[in-house]
Amino acid sequence: MEKFRVKQSRTYHTWVTIEAETRSEAEQKYLEMLGNGEDYDFVSRQMGDVDETYTIYRTLENGRNVTW
């Protein structure tokens, strides 16, 4: 049996709106969102426009991957 590896790539862009008095405060709030996972929830709701591709590679005995 041969081994195969699949390389999966996703590209997406989202916008997060943060209310703050200053840029520094907005950055701090955003970093808090990153830390507690709130940004992931926000992005997940917007994922309708995602470019997703995959490539299947054959794994050789020496560990190298090749496409055909």
Secondary structure, 3 states (H helix, E strand, C coil): CCEEEEEEEEECCCCCCCCCCCHHHHHHHHHHHHHHCHHHHHHHHCCCCCEEEEEEEEECCCCCEECC
